[in-house]
Amino acid sequence: MTKLECENKDELKAQCNHCKSIFSAKSSSGTSYLRRHLNSYLKKK
């Protein structure tokens, strides 16, 4: 995942390095879904 800079400083996004999908990366959202996305992507390969 790559951290993306947003115009709104209160917003934080991350982009998957493999499929280029963009996700919300707020600390309040947690990171479990980011990890699940990576695992599901790796299983497909």
C-alpha distance matrix in Angstrom:
0.0 3.8 6.6 9.3 13.0 15.3 19.1 19.7 18.9 19.0 16.1 12.4 9.7 6.0 5.4 4.6 5.4 8.4 10.1 9.0 9.6 9.2 9.5 11.4 10.0 13.6 14.7 17.5 15.4 14.1 11.0 12.9 12.0 8.2 9.6 12.2 10.3 8.7 12.3 14.0 12.3 13.3 16.7 17.4 17.3
3.8 0.0 3.8 6.3 9.8 12.6 16.3 17.3 16.4 17.2 14.5 10.9 8.5 5.3 5.2 6.5 6.6 10.3 11.7 9.5 10.6 9.4 10.2 11.6 10.2 13.5 14.9 18.0 16.4 15.6 13.2 15.7 14.8 11.2 13.1 15.7 13.7 12.4 16.1 17.6 15.7 16.7 20.2 20.7 20.3
6.6 3.8 0.0 3.8 6.7 9.6 13.3 14.0 12.7 13.6 11.2 7.6 6.1 4.5 6.6 9.2 10.2 13.7 14.6 11.8 12.1 9.7 9.8 9.9 8.1 10.8 12.5 15.6 14.7 14.3 12.7 15.9 15.2 12.0 14.4 17.2 15.4 14.9 18.4 19.9 18.5 19.8 23.1 23.7 23.7
9.3 6.3 3.8 0.0 3.8 6.4 10.0 11.3 10.9 12.3 9.6 6.8 5.3 5.4 6.9 10.4 11.5 14.9 14.9 11.6 11.7 8.9 9.6 9.7 9.1 11.5 14.0 16.8 15.8 16.3 15.2 18.2 17.0 14.1 17.0 19.3 17.1 17.1 20.8 21.7 20.1 21.9 25.1 25.2 25.3
13.0 9.8 6.7 3.8 0.0 3.8 6.9 8.6 8.0 10.3 8.5 6.8 7.2 8.7 10.5 14.2 15.2 18.6 18.5 15.0 15.0 11.9 12.3 11.5 10.9 12.2 14.8 17.4 17.1 18.1 17.6 20.9 19.8 17.3 20.3 22.6 20.6 20.8 24.4 25.4 23.8 25.7 28.9 28.9 29.1
15.3 12.6 9.6 6.4 3.8 0.0 3.8 5.3 6.2 8.4 6.3 6.4 7.3 10.1 12.0 15.8 17.4 20.4 19.7 16.1 15.4 11.9 12.1 10.8 11.2 11.8 14.9 16.8 16.6 18.4 18.4 21.6 20.2 18.2 21.6 23.5 21.5 22.2 25.8 26.4 25.1 27.4 30.3 30.1 30.7
19.1 16.3 13.3 10.0 6.9 3.8 0.0 3.8 6.0 8.8 8.0 9.5 10.9 13.8 15.6 19.4 20.9 23.9 23.0 19.2 18.5 15.1 15.4 13.8 14.5 14.5 17.5 19.0 19.2 21.3 21.8 25.0 23.5 21.8 25.3 27.0 25.0 25.9 29.5 29.9 28.6 31.0 33.9 33.6 34.2
19.7 17.3 14.0 11.3 8.6 5.3 3.8 0.0 3.8 5.4 5.5 8.3 10.6 14.1 16.5 20.3 22.3 25.2 24.2 20.7 19.4 15.7 15.0 12.6 13.2 12.3 15.2 16.3 16.9 19.3 20.4 23.5 22.3 21.1 24.6 26.3 24.7 26.0 29.4 29.8 29.0 31.5 34.1 34.1 35.0
18.9 16.4 12.7 10.9 8.0 6.2 6.0 3.8 0.0 3.8 5.4 7.3 10.5 13.7 16.7 20.2 22.1 25.3 24.9 21.5 20.3 16.6 15.6 12.9 12.3 11.0 13.3 14.9 16.1 18.0 19.1 22.6 22.0 20.5 23.7 25.9 24.6 25.6 28.9 29.8 29.1 31.2 34.0 34.3 35.1
19.0 17.2 13.6 12.3 10.3 8.4 8.8 5.4 3.8 0.0 3.8 6.7 10.2 13.7 17.0 20.3 22.7 25.6 25.0 21.9 20.2 16.4 14.6 11.3 10.7 8.5 10.7 11.6 13.1 15.4 17.1 20.4 19.9 19.1 22.3 24.2 23.4 24.7 27.7 28.6 28.4 30.6 33.1 33.6 34.8
16.1 14.5 11.2 9.6 8.5 6.3 8.0 5.5 5.4 3.8 0.0 3.8 6.8 10.4 13.5 16.9 19.5 22.2 21.4 18.3 16.4 12.6 10.9 7.8 8.0 6.9 10.0 11.1 11.5 13.8 15.0 18.1 17.2 16.2 19.6 21.3 20.1 21.5 24.7 25.3 24.9 27.3 29.8 30.1 31.3
12.4 10.9 7.6 6.8 6.8 6.4 9.5 8.3 7.3 6.7 3.8 0.0 3.8 7.0 10.4 13.7 16.1 19.0 18.6 15.7 14.1 10.4 8.7 6.2 5.2 5.5 8.6 10.7 10.5 12.0 12.4 15.7 14.8 13.2 16.5 18.6 17.3 18.3 21.6 22.5 22.0 24.1 26.8 27.2 28.2
9.7 8.5 6.1 5.3 7.2 7.3 10.9 10.6 10.5 10.2 6.8 3.8 0.0 3.8 6.8 10.2 12.8 15.5 14.8 11.9 10.3 6.7 5.5 4.5 4.7 7.2 10.4 12.4 11.0 12.2 11.6 14.5 13.0 11.0 14.4 16.2 14.4 15.4 18.8 19.5 18.6 20.9 23.6 23.8 24.8
6.0 5.3 4.5 5.4 8.7 10.1 13.8 14.1 13.7 13.7 10.4 7.0 3.8 0.0 3.8 6.7 9.2 12.0 11.9 9.4 8.4 5.7 5.3 6.3 5.7 9.2 11.6 14.0 12.1 12.2 10.5 13.2 11.7 8.8 11.9 14.0 11.9 12.2 15.8 16.7 15.5 17.6 20.5 20.8 21.4
5.4 5.2 6.6 6.9 10.5 12.0 15.6 16.5 16.7 17.0 13.5 10.4 6.8 3.8 0.0 3.8 6.2 8.7 8.4 5.6 5.6 4.4 6.2 8.9 9.2 12.9 15.2 17.4 15.1 15.1 12.8 14.8 12.7 9.6 12.4 13.9 11.1 11.1 14.8 15.3 13.4 15.5 18.6 18.4 18.7
4.6 6.5 9.2 10.4 14.2 15.8 19.4 20.3 20.2 20.3 16.9 13.7 10.2 6.7 3.8 0.0 3.8 5.4 5.8 4.8 5.4 6.5 8.0 11.2 11.3 15.1 17.0 19.1 16.3 15.8 12.8 14.0 11.9 8.6 10.5 11.8 8.6 7.9 11.6 12.1 9.9 11.8 15.0 14.8 15.0
5.4 6.6 10.2 11.5 15.2 17.4 20.9 22.3 22.1 22.7 19.5 16.1 12.8 9.2 6.2 3.8 0.0 3.8 6.2 5.7 8.2 9.6 11.7 14.6 14.3 18.1 19.7 22.2 19.7 18.8 15.6 16.9 15.2 11.7 12.8 14.3 11.4 9.5 13.0 13.8 10.9 11.9 15.5 15.2 14.5
8.4 10.3 13.7 14.9 18.6 20.4 23.9 25.2 25.3 25.6 22.2 19.0 15.5 12.0 8.7 5.4 3.8 0.0 3.8 5.8 8.2 11.0 13.1 16.5 16.7 20.5 22.1 24.2 21.4 20.4 17.1 17.5 15.5 12.5 13.1 13.7 10.5 8.6 11.6 11.7 8.2 9.3 12.7 11.9 11.0
10.1 11.7 14.6 14.9 18.5 19.7 23.0 24.2 24.9 25.0 21.4 18.6 14.8 11.9 8.4 5.8 6.2 3.8 0.0 3.9 5.6 9.1 11.6 15.3 16.4 20.1 22.2 23.9 20.8 20.4 17.5 17.7 15.0 12.5 13.9 13.8 10.1 9.6 12.5 11.5 8.2 10.7 13.3 11.7 11.8
9.0 9.5 11.8 11.6 15.0 16.1 19.2 20.7 21.5 21.9 18.3 15.7 11.9 9.4 5.6 4.8 5.7 5.8 3.9 0.0 3.8 6.4 9.6 13.1 14.3 18.0 20.5 22.3 19.5 19.6 17.0 18.0 15.3 12.6 14.7 15.2 11.6 11.4 14.8 14.3 11.4 13.9 16.8 15.5 15.6
9.6 10.6 12.1 11.7 15.0 15.4 18.5 19.4 20.3 20.2 16.4 14.1 10.3 8.4 5.6 5.4 8.2 8.2 5.6 3.8 0.0 3.8 6.7 10.4 12.3 15.7 18.4 19.7 16.6 17.1 15.0 15.7 12.6 10.5 13.3 13.2 9.6 10.7 14.0 13.1 11.1 14.2 16.6 15.4 16.5
9.2 9.4 9.7 8.9 11.9 11.9 15.1 15.7 16.6 16.4 12.6 10.4 6.7 5.7 4.4 6.5 9.6 11.0 9.1 6.4 3.8 0.0 3.8 7.0 9.2 12.5 15.5 16.8 14.1 15.0 13.4 14.9 12.0 10.1 13.4 14.0 10.9 12.3 15.8 15.3 13.9 16.9 19.3 18.7 19.8
9.5 10.2 9.8 9.6 12.3 12.1 15.4 15.0 15.6 14.6 10.9 8.7 5.5 5.3 6.2 8.0 11.7 13.1 11.6 9.6 6.7 3.8 0.0 3.8 6.1 9.3 12.2 13.2 10.3 11.4 10.3 11.9 9.2 7.7 11.5 12.1 9.9 11.8 15.0 14.9 14.4 17.2 19.4 19.4 20.9
11.4 11.6 9.9 9.7 11.5 10.8 13.8 12.6 12.9 11.3 7.8 6.2 4.5 6.3 8.9 11.2 14.6 16.5 15.3 13.1 10.4 7.0 3.8 0.0 3.8 5.9 9.2 10.0 7.6 9.6 9.6 11.9 9.9 9.1 12.9 13.9 12.5 14.5 17.4 17.7 17.6 20.3 22.4 22.7 24.3
10.0 10.2 8.1 9.1 10.9 11.2 14.5 13.2 12.3 10.7 8.0 5.2 4.7 5.7 9.2 11.3 14.3 16.7 16.4 14.3 12.3 9.2 6.1 3.8 0.0 3.8 6.3 8.3 6.7 7.5 7.4 10.5 9.7 8.4 11.6 13.6 12.8 14.1 17.0 18.1 18.0 20.1 22.5 23.3 24.6
13.6 13.5 10.8 11.5 12.2 11.8 14.5 12.3 11.0 8.5 6.9 5.5 7.2 9.2 12.9 15.1 18.1 20.5 20.1 18.0 15.7 12.5 9.3 5.9 3.8 0.0 3.8 5.3 5.3 7.0 8.7 11.9 11.7 11.2 14.2 16.1 15.9 17.3 19.9 21.1 21.4 23.5 25.6 26.7 28.1
14.7 14.9 12.5 14.0 14.8 14.9 17.5 15.2 13.3 10.7 10.0 8.6 10.4 11.6 15.2 17.0 19.7 22.1 22.2 20.5 18.4 15.5 12.2 9.2 6.3 3.8 0.0 3.8 5.4 5.5 7.7 11.0 12.1 11.8 14.0 16.2 16.8 17.9 20.1 21.7 22.5 24.0 26.1 27.6 29.0
17.5 18.0 15.6 16.8 17.4 16.8 19.0 16.3 14.9 11.6 11.1 10.7 12.4 14.0 17.4 19.1 22.2 24.2 23.9 22.3 19.7 16.8 13.2 10.0 8.3 5.3 3.8 0.0 3.8 5.6 9.0 11.3 12.2 13.1 15.3 16.8 17.7 19.4 21.2 22.5 23.6 25.5 27.1 28.6 30.4
15.4 16.4 14.7 15.8 17.1 16.6 19.2 16.9 16.1 13.1 11.5 10.5 11.0 12.1 15.1 16.3 19.7 21.4 20.8 19.5 16.6 14.1 10.3 7.6 6.7 5.3 5.4 3.8 0.0 3.8 6.7 8.5 8.7 9.9 12.4 13.4 14.2 16.3 18.0 18.9 20.2 22.3 23.7 25.1 27.0
14.1 15.6 14.3 16.3 18.1 18.4 21.3 19.3 18.0 15.4 13.8 12.0 12.2 12.2 15.1 15.8 18.8 20.4 20.4 19.6 17.1 15.0 11.4 9.6 7.5 7.0 5.5 5.6 3.8 0.0 3.8 5.9 7.5 8.4 9.9 11.6 13.0 14.5 15.9 17.5 18.9 20.4 21.9 23.7 25.5
11.0 13.2 12.7 15.2 17.6 18.4 21.8 20.4 19.1 17.1 15.0 12.4 11.6 10.5 12.8 12.8 15.6 17.1 17.5 17.0 15.0 13.4 10.3 9.6 7.4 8.7 7.7 9.0 6.7 3.8 0.0 3.8 5.6 5.2 6.4 8.7 10.0 11.0 12.5 14.4 15.6 16.9 18.6 20.5 22.0
12.9 15.7 15.9 18.2 20.9 21.6 25.0 23.5 22.6 20.4 18.1 15.7 14.5 13.2 14.8 14.0 16.9 17.5 17.7 18.0 15.7 14.9 11.9 11.9 10.5 11.9 11.0 11.3 8.5 5.9 3.8 0.0 3.8 5.4 5.2 6.1 8.6 10.0 10.5 12.2 14.2 15.4 16.4 18.6 20.5
12.0 14.8 15.2 17.0 19.8 20.2 23.5 22.3 22.0 19.9 17.2 14.8 13.0 11.7 12.7 11.9 15.2 15.5 15.0 15.3 12.6 12.0 9.2 9.9 9.7 11.7 12.1 12.2 8.7 7.5 5.6 3.8 0.0 3.8 5.4 4.9 6.0 8.6 9.7 10.3 12.1 14.1 15.2 16.6 18.8
8.2 11.2 12.0 14.1 17.3 18.2 21.8 21.1 20.5 19.1 16.2 13.2 11.0 8.8 9.6 8.6 11.7 12.5 12.5 12.6 10.5 10.1 7.7 9.1 8.4 11.2 11.8 13.1 9.9 8.4 5.2 5.4 3.8 0.0 3.8 5.5 5.1 6.4 8.7 10.0 10.7 12.5 14.4 15.8 17.3
9.6 13.1 14.4 17.0 20.3 21.6 25.3 24.6 23.7 22.3 19.6 16.5 14.4 11.9 12.4 10.5 12.8 13.1 13.9 14.7 13.3 13.4 11.5 12.9 11.6 14.2 14.0 15.3 12.4 9.9 6.4 5.2 5.4 3.8 0.0 3.8 5.4 5.2 6.2 8.7 9.9 10.6 12.3 14.5 15.9
12.2 15.7 17.2 19.3 22.6 23.5 27.0 26.3 25.9 24.2 21.3 18.6 16.2 14.0 13.9 11.8 14.3 13.7 13.8 15.2 13.2 14.0 12.1 13.9 13.6 16.1 16.2 16.8 13.4 11.6 8.7 6.1 4.9 5.5 3.8 0.0 3.8 5.5 5.1 6.1 8.5 9.9 10.5 12.5 14.7
10.3 13.7 15.4 17.1 20.6 21.5 25.0 24.7 24.6 23.4 20.1 17.3 14.4 11.9 11.1 8.6 11.4 10.5 10.1 11.6 9.6 10.9 9.9 12.5 12.8 15.9 16.8 17.7 14.2 13.0 10.0 8.6 6.0 5.1 5.4 3.8 0.0 3.8 5.5 5.2 6.1 8.6 10.0 10.9 13.0
8.7 12.4 14.9 17.1 20.8 22.2 25.9 26.0 25.6 24.7 21.5 18.3 15.4 12.2 11.1 7.9 9.5 8.6 9.6 11.4 10.7 12.3 11.8 14.5 14.1 17.3 17.9 19.4 16.3 14.5 11.0 10.0 8.6 6.4 5.2 5.5 3.8 0.0 3.8 5.5 5.1 6.1 8.6 10.1 11.1
12.3 16.1 18.4 20.8 24.4 25.8 29.5 29.4 28.9 27.7 24.7 21.6 18.8 15.8 14.8 11.6 13.0 11.6 12.5 14.8 14.0 15.8 15.0 17.4 17.0 19.9 20.1 21.2 18.0 15.9 12.5 10.5 9.7 8.7 6.2 5.1 5.5 3.8 0.0 3.8 5.4 5.1 6.2 8.8 10.3
14.0 17.6 19.9 21.7 25.4 26.4 29.9 29.8 29.8 28.6 25.3 22.5 19.5 16.7 15.3 12.1 13.8 11.7 11.5 14.3 13.1 15.3 14.9 17.7 18.1 21.1 21.7 22.5 18.9 17.5 14.4 12.2 10.3 10.0 8.7 6.1 5.2 5.5 3.8 0.0 3.8 5.5 5.1 6.5 9.1
12.3 15.7 18.5 20.1 23.8 25.1 28.6 29.0 29.1 28.4 24.9 22.0 18.6 15.5 13.4 9.9 10.9 8.2 8.2 11.4 11.1 13.9 14.4 17.6 18.0 21.4 22.5 23.6 20.2 18.9 15.6 14.2 12.1 10.7 9.9 8.5 6.1 5.1 5.4 3.8 0.0 3.8 5.5 5.4 6.9
13.3 16.7 19.8 21.9 25.7 27.4 31.0 31.5 31.2 30.6 27.3 24.1 20.9 17.6 15.5 11.8 11.9 9.3 10.7 13.9 14.2 16.9 17.2 20.3 20.1 23.5 24.0 25.5 22.3 20.4 16.9 15.4 14.1 12.5 10.6 9.9 8.6 6.1 5.1 5.5 3.8 0.0 3.8 5.4 5.4
16.7 20.2 23.1 25.1 28.9 30.3 33.9 34.1 34.0 33.1 29.8 26.8 23.6 20.5 18.6 15.0 15.5 12.7 13.3 16.8 16.6 19.3 19.4 22.4 22.5 25.6 26.1 27.1 23.7 21.9 18.6 16.4 15.2 14.4 12.3 10.5 10.0 8.6 6.2 5.1 5.5 3.8 0.0 3.8 5.5
17.4 20.7 23.7 25.2 28.9 30.1 33.6 34.1 34.3 33.6 30.1 27.2 23.8 20.8 18.4 14.8 15.2 11.9 11.7 15.5 15.4 18.7 19.4 22.7 23.3 26.7 27.6 28.6 25.1 23.7 20.5 18.6 16.6 15.8 14.5 12.5 10.9 10.1 8.8 6.5 5.4 5.4 3.8 0.0 3.8
17.3 20.3 23.7 25.3 29.1 30.7 34.2 35.0 35.1 34.8 31.3 28.2 24.8 21.4 18.7 15.0 14.5 11.0 11.8 15.6 16.5 19.8 20.9 24.3 24.6 28.1 29.0 30.4 27.0 25.5 22.0 20.5 18.8 17.3 15.9 14.7 13.0 11.1 10.3 9.1 6.9 5.4 5.5 3.8 0.0
